[in-house]
């Protein structure tokens, strides 16, 4: 730890001044007539309210320091993430919410358990200072991969419908007929996390590392934490996206390996 670190406090006046940049963004959107100024303002207001509410809730959870309250927060985070993904994805596969919820639970839950419980081993194991923010980072970054996997799978199955039906007519199984669609969807899901790791440390300094340095953590230790969390995130993205495409593609076929009729969402 760096000796004598202090974090510069931000009061509500400071936040109000910084919020002026949001107003500038909305003004430029209106000037160029892109029609997004209302969406920008509404999204920024939601961000402020949600983060303030989260801050006060986390303050209470940290003070309480009980396992049930931490697990409740994690379950709520997971539930909201599935809803957010559902809002992003327009073309949804059959059983979208069930599959996405199961995939995120397995992928993010497994990565969180491995990193937070087995690697870090905080005392107590449910220490909210570690479990909540690290799990939030894992879930938040996994959402992009999950959304891309679900969206691309639905698009690929629709675009390749004739190709898949032809393969089925020639005697191919549903797994063989949909192989390219699954590969394309999974490949798309891994692109964001791959690009992020490639640019990290050169193009930008990630948020966790920056936050730890601002709090006075030795830069090398902050780097170690960032490397570890990115490994956990990549594992969560890989597992959750794999389960989405693996379980999601089954919903497009009957038990007799026939392609179900696809409906436009």
C-alpha positions in Angstrom: 0.0 0.0 0.0 1.1 3.5 -0.7 1.6 5.5 2.5 -0.9 8.2 3.3 -3.3 7.9 0.3 -6.4 10.0 0.3 -9.3 9.9 -2.1 -10.6 13.3 -3.2 -14.2 13.6 -2.2 -16.9 14.6 -4.6 -19.9 16.5 -3.3 -23.2 16.9 -5.1 -22.1 20.3 -6.5 -19.2 18.6 -8.2 -21.5 15.9 -9.6 -23.8 18.6 -10.9 -21.0 20.3 -12.7 -19.8 17.1 -14.2 -23.3 16.3 -15.3 -23.0 19.3 -17.6 -21.1 17.0 -19.9 -24.2 14.9 -20.3 -26.2 18.0 -21.1 -23.5 18.9 -23.7 -23.9 15.4 -25.2 -27.6 15.8 -25.4 -27.2 19.3 -26.9 -24.9 18.0 -29.6 -27.4 15.2 -30.4 -30.1 17.7 -30.7 -27.9 20.0 -32.9 -27.2 17.2 -35.3 -30.8 16.0 -35.2 -30.0 12.4 -34.5 -33.0 12.2 -32.2 -31.3 10.6 -29.2 -31.2 13.5 -26.8 -34.2 12.3 -24.8 -32.8 8.8 -24.6 -29.5 10.2 -23.4 -31.1 12.3 -20.7 -33.4 9.5 -19.5 -30.5 7.0 -19.5 -28.3 9.4 -17.5 -31.0 10.1 -15.0 -31.6 6.4 -14.5 -27.9 5.9 -14.1 -27.7 8.5 -11.4 -30.7 7.2 -9.5 -29.7 3.6 -9.8 -26.1 4.1 -8.7 -27.2 6.3 -5.8 -29.7 3.7 -4.7 -27.0 1.0 -5.1 -24.6 3.0 -3.1 -26.9 3.3 -0.1 -28.0 -0.4 -0.4 -24.4 -1.5 -0.4 -23.6 0.7 2.5 -26.3 -1.0 4.5 -25.2 -4.5 3.3 -21.6 -3.8 4.2 -22.6 -2.6 7.7 -24.9 -5.7 8.2 -22.2 -8.1 6.9 -24.5 -11.1 6.8 -24.3 -14.0 4.2 -28.0 -13.9 3.4 -28.0 -10.2 2.5 -24.9 -10.6 0.2 -26.5 -13.6 -1.5 -29.7 -11.7 -1.9 -27.9 -8.8 -3.7 -26.1 -11.3 -6.0 -29.4 -13.0 -6.9 -31.0 -9.6 -7.7 -28.0 -8.6 -9.8 -28.3 -11.8 -11.8 -32.1 -11.4 -12.2 -31.7 -7.8 -13.5 -29.0 -8.9 -15.9 -31.3 -11.4 -17.5 -33.9 -8.7 -17.9 -31.5 -6.3 -19.4 -30.3 -8.9 -21.9 -33.9 -9.5 -22.8 -34.4 -5.9 -23.6 -31.3 -5.8 -25.8 -32.0 -9.0 -27.8 -34.8 -8.5 -30.4 -34.7 -12.0 -32.0 -35.0 -14.4 -29.1 -34.6 -18.1 -29.2 -37.2 -20.5 -27.7 -37.0 -20.5 -23.9 -34.8 -17.4 -23.9 -35.2 -16.3 -20.3 -34.9 -19.8 -18.9 -31.8 -20.6 -20.9 -30.1 -17.2 -20.4 -30.8 -17.3 -16.6 -29.4 -20.9 -16.3 -26.3 -20.1 -18.5 -25.4 -16.9 -16.5 -26.0 -18.7 -13.2 -23.6 -21.5 -14.2 -21.0 -19.3 -16.0 -20.9 -16.3 -13.6 -21.6 -18.4 -10.5 -18.8 -20.8 -11.4 -16.3 -18.1 -12.2 -17.2 -16.2 -9.0 -16.8 -19.2 -6.8 -13.5 -20.2 -8.3 -12.0 -16.7 -8.1 -13.6 -15.2 -5.0 -13.9 -18.3 -2.8 -11.1 -20.6 -3.9 -8.4 -18.1 -5.1 -9.0 -15.0 -2.8 -10.5 -16.9 0.1 -11.7 -13.9 2.1 -12.6 -14.2 5.7 -15.6 -14.5 6.0 -16.2 -16.1 2.6 -19.2 -13.8 2.0 -17.2 -10.6 2.6 -19.2 -8.1 0.7 -16.2 -5.9 -0.1 -14.9 -8.7 -2.4 -17.9 -10.8 -3.3 -20.3 -8.0 -4.5 -18.1 -5.8 -6.7 -16.2 -8.7 -8.2 -19.4 -10.6 -9.0 -20.9 -7.5 -10.4 -17.9 -7.1 -12.8 -18.1 -10.7 -13.8 -21.9 -10.5 -14.5 -21.7 -7.1 -16.2 -19.0 -8.2 -18.6 -20.7 -11.5 -19.3 -23.9 -9.8 -20.3 -22.4 -8.6 -23.6 -21.2 -12.1 -24.6 -24.6 -13.6 -23.6 -26.6 -11.1 -25.6 -24.4 -11.5 -28.6 -24.6 -15.3 -28.4 -28.4 -15.3 -28.2 -28.9 -12.6 -30.8 -26.5 -14.2 -33.3 -27.9 -17.7 -32.8 -31.4 -16.5 -33.6 -30.2 -14.6 -36.6 -28.1 -17.5 -37.9 -30.9 -20.0 -37.5 -33.2 -17.8 -39.4 -30.8 -17.0 -42.2 -29.6 -20.6 -42.6 -33.1 -22.0 -42.4 -33.1 -23.4 -46.0 -29.5 -24.7 -45.6 -30.5 -26.5 -42.3 -33.6 -28.0 -43.7 -31.7 -29.3 -46.7 -29.1 -30.9 -44.4 -31.9 -32.5 -42.4 -33.5 -33.9 -45.6 -30.2 -35.4 -46.6 -30.1 -37.3 -43.3 -28.1 -35.0 -41.1 -28.9 -34.8 -37.4 -30.0 -31.5 -35.9 -26.6 -31.1 -34.3 -24.8 -31.5 -37.6 -27.2 -29.3 -39.5 -26.9 -26.4 -37.0 -23.2 -26.7 -36.4 -22.2 -23.6 -38.5 -24.9 -21.5 -36.9 -23.7 -22.5 -33.4 -20.0 -21.8 -34.3 -20.9 -18.3 -35.7 -22.9 -17.4 -32.6 -20.2 -18.6 -30.2 -17.5 -16.9 -32.2 -19.4 -13.6 -32.0 -19.8 -13.9 -28.2 -16.1 -14.2 -27.6 -15.1 -11.2 -29.7 -15.7 -8.4 -27.1 -13.8 -10.0 -24.3 -10.9 -10.9 -26.7 -10.7 -7.3 -28.0 -10.8 -6.0 -24.4 -7.9 -8.1 -23.3 -5.9 -7.2 -26.4 -6.3 -3.5 -25.8 -5.9 -3.5 -22.0 -2.9 -1.7 -20.7 -2.1 -0.1 -24.1 -5.2 1.7 -25.2 -6.9 2.1 -21.8 -6.5 1.4 -18.1 -9.5 -0.7 -16.9 -11.8 0.5 -14.3 -10.9 -1.9 -11.5 -7.2 -1.2 -11.8 -7.8 2.6 -11.9 -10.1 2.5 -8.9 -7.6 0.5 -6.9 -4.8 2.9 -7.8 -6.9 5.9 -6.8 -7.6 4.2 -3.5 -3.9 4.0 -2.8 -3.2 0.4 -3.8 0.3 -0.3 -5.1 0.0 -0.3 -9.0 1.6 -3.8 -9.4 -1.0 -5.3 -7.0 -3.7 -3.5 -8.9 -2.4 -5.0 -12.1 -2.5 -8.5 -10.5 -6.1 -8.1 -9.5 -7.0 -6.8 -13.0 -5.3 -9.8 -14.6 -7.1 -12.2 -12.3 -10.6 -10.6 -12.8 -10.2 -10.6 -16.5 -9.3 -14.3 -16.4 -12.5 -14.9 -14.4 -14.5 -12.7 -16.8 -13.3 -14.6 -19.8 -14.2 -17.9 -18.2 -17.6 -16.7 -17.3 -18.2 -15.4 -20.8 -17.0 -18.6 -22.4 -19.1 -20.9 -20.2 -22.3 -18.8 -20.2 -22.2 -18.2 -24.0 -21.4 -21.8 -24.7 -24.4 -22.9 -22.6 -26.7 -20.4 -24.4 -25.8 -21.7 -27.9 -25.7 -25.3 -26.8 -29.1 -25.2 -25.0 -30.6 -22.6 -27.2 -30.2 -24.4 -30.5 -32.1 -27.4 -29.2 -35.3 -25.3 -28.9 -35.3 -24.9 -32.7 -35.7 -28.7 -33.3 -38.3 -31.3 -32.4 -37.2 -34.5 -30.7 -37.4 -36.1 -34.2 -34.7 -33.7 -35.4 -37.2 -31.6 -37.4 -36.8 -27.8 -37.6 -39.6 -26.0 -35.8 -41.4 -23.2 -37.5 -39.7 -19.8 -36.7 -41.8 -16.8 -35.8 -40.7 -13.2 -36.2 -40.3 -11.5 -32.8 
